[in-house]
């Protein structure tokens, strides 16, 4: 019997699994293809986690269900996320498990000065942010033990963020990286292993249940400075950055669905975006990974590929 069930085996789900097995816990990872880290204490199951009956069966006896699944494209959120949430809630309710949700900053929407702490009201104006708000309210209303752990854009080993998508290709080919955001405004980035550690810590502490918390993260940094640190870690000359005019993505969004979805969230990149996790850090004695440590791990991981 698995003590912990993880939905999804991406950057967060895989790191949650690794943390748990380091403690000697039994883990079951559920994905459509049966993927996930290989370990004697990890059972990988191929199943549709949006099927409430099947997920409830697979989560039988679990202490915690970690919802770490995220559709690969914004265009799939409205179709795929609600069934996953409904199934996860049903499975948690059926067996009295804690439901630990991998949250984001989307539900807050644009905030004055770009500052958000654990008590910032959810005031999203875009449909993806409103969806995140609705899913969290659904979990709260379900009468289960649940916690929403919120982080910002991920960096770190295996993170699918700004480095592999934009910076690394430019470094490798000696070309310009076009950035859809302001290059010189502070932005909070969350280390993916810190998200995993926060999820496992808060899921097991009843003080955390019934509300949202933020992942302790390194101090905010500009995209320009982050790109410089990636170049240093990779032993490469600094990459040339160009800021794409904001209207480009918005204009493309008139005919390209993914561009429209990205433009909806661009407020995060054209103003300061500052996540405060002071209360979480103080309450649960959690600290952020050093930024350069995370950068070196991410660059080294990609260099080996």
C-alpha positions, 0 to 999 in steps of 0.5 A: 500500500502506498502512503503517498500518491502523486498525480503527475511526474513532471518537475514537481511530482518527480521531486516530491517522490524523491524527497519522500523515498529519501525518508523511506516512504512508499510512493505511487506515481500516477501518469497517463504513460506510467512515467516517473523516477525509478526507485524500489519504493516508487510504484509507477502506474499508467492511469487516467487521474481524471477518472474519479473511480480509478483515482480513488481506487489507486489512492486507497489507504494513502495519507496524502495525495499530491496533485502535481499534474499540469497540462503542457499547454495553456490552451488545455487548462479549461478542459483538463484541470477541472476533471483532475481537481474533481477526481483528486477531491473525490479520492481524498474524501473517500479515504480521508487523505490530505490533498496537497495542491501545487498552486501558482500566483495566477489567482491573484491577478495584477497587484499594486506594486506587484507584491503578493503575500499569503493573505493577498486576495484572489483578484484574477481578471484573466480566465486562467487565474479565475480558473485557479481561484475556482479550483481552490475554492472547490477544494476548500468547499469539499470538506477535506483536509487540503492545502494550496502551496503556491510558487512563482516561475520555476528554476532548478534542475529539470525545471521547464522554465526560462533557461531551457526555453529561452536562454539555453538555445541562445547560449548554445547557438550564440544568438539573441534571446528574444524575451517577452517581458521587461528585462530590468524589473524584479521577478521572483523565481521559485526553485522547483525542489523548494516547491517539493519540500514545501509540499511535503512539509505542509501536507503533514502539518495540520497548521497548514491545512485549509489555506494557501501558503507561499514557497520560500524563494530566493530574492527577486531578480531581473531577467537580465541578471538571471541570464547573466548568472546562467551564462557564468554557470555555463562558462559562456559569454553573456547572451544578448537579450532583446525585449520583444515589444509587448504588442507583438504577442497580443497581436499574434493572439488574435489568430494564434491561441497559445499567443493569446493565452500567453498575452493574458498573463504578460502583466507578470513580466512587464511590472515587478512580480514579488512573492513574499513567503515570510509567514510560510518560512517563519511558521514551518522553518523553511528556507529558499535554496541559494539562487546560484546553487539552483542555477548551477544545478540547472545548467549542469543538468542541461550540459550533460544532456 
